[in-house]
Amino acid sequence: MKWLKYGMIQVKQREDEIQSLKMRLRFREAGIKRLEAVASEKISAETHLLKEKEEHLKEIEVLRAQVDRNNEATRFAMENLQLKEEIRRHVLLIQHKSF
């Protein structure tokens, strides 16, 4: 059951990472469009910089959420390693008792 839960968490994490990358891509594309607008004098450099700052703050939020999810995955990986070690010890104990 834990394997299934861990697998589902990994799937969700990959989906979240993909969503995060798509969002970051949209931020970058919007930044490029604003730079083009600045170059053609459609918007001021100040307006561009303010928007860029807002997008960087949003991107930081997305990255922090990703780090938090990675901490959870790390915790499950450690638990998995501990369970494998426990199984190994039980197998050795059973083998030792059967002799």
N, C-alpha and C positions, 0 to 999 in steps of 0.2 A: 504494500500500500504506500509506503514511503517512497518507493521508486517511482510510482505513478505520480505522486504529488510533486516529487522533485522534477520529473519530466515535464509536467504541466507548468511548473514555475519556469523552467528553462525556455519553453515555448513562449510563454508570456513575456519573458525577459527579451527574447529575440524580437518579438513583435514590437515591444516598447522601444528597442534600440533602432529598429527600422523607422518607426514613427518619429523618433528623435532626429534621426539623420534627415528624414524628409523635411522636418521643421527647420533644421539648420540650413538645409539647402534653400528653402523659401526665404529665410533671413538673408542669406548671401545674395540670392537673386534680386531681392528688394533693394539691397544695398547697391548693387550694380546699376539698377534702374535709377536710383537716386543720384549716383555719381554721374550717370549720363545726363540727367536733368540739370545737375549743377554745371556740367560742361557746356550744355546748350543754354545756360542761364535761365532755365524755367523755374528753378528753386534756388534759394540762397545756400551758401555753404553752411551757414549756421543751422538752418532747418535740417539739412542733411545730417549734420553732426548730432543734433538732438535726437533724430529718428534712429541713427546708428547706435547711440547710447542706449535707447530704449530696447532695441533689438538685442544688443549685447547682454543686457540685464535679463531678458527673457531666455536667451541662450544659456546663461549661467544657471538659471532655475532648472532648465531641462537637464543640464549636465549634473547638477546636484542630485536630482531625482534618479538619474542613472547610477551615480555612485552609491546612493542608498540601496538601490536594487542589487547592485553588485555585492554589497556587504551581506545581504541576505543569501545570495548564491554561495558566497564564500562560507557562510555558516553551515549551509546544507552540505557543501563539499567536505568540510571538516567532520561533520556528523557522519557522513558516508564513510570516510576513512576510518573513523573510530568503530563503526559497525563492522567493517571488513576485518579489522584487527580482532574484534571480539569473536567473530565467526572463526577466524583462523585459530584463535586460542581454544575455542570449543572443539574444533576438529582435532587439534593436537591432543587435547584431553581425552577425547573419545578413542582416538587411535592408541593412546597410551594405556587406557583401561582395558582395551580389547586384547592386549598382549598378556 
